[in-house]
Amino acid sequence: MKIFREETPSKKQAVERLRLILVHDRAKVSTGLLELLRGEIINAISKYVEIDEEEIDIELNASESKAELVANIPVVRVRRVLE
């Protein structure tokens, strides 16, 4: 019997989506826009480096006066030649 179980990919995705919804409420940005932004960031960065998409963490932090986009994107390897 395992005491500590690893998170399943679907659980991790559900947690990420819930977090995006909460950020959406704080920043007054639609969830669809955040998903679109995440996809475009992944596509742009993937041209130059191989990334671990399962471990990407993108946050939109909002306060009364500003919002900031924070991304933690694990790089597996740098592409030497554009593939």
C-alpha angles and dihedrals in degrees: 000000000000116000095191115041125196116244113258117235091247092052091049091050091049091051090049092050092049090050090051090052091052091049089048090057093050097044096036090233121134119252089232091057091052091050090049091048091049091051093049092048090052092048094048096047093042089065090069106025138025108242136192099242093187091062100044115125117191120176134181108206116194135192130173093274106032149007127222130198114219120187129186106190118174111220115214096185142337115249110236095196124025105259 
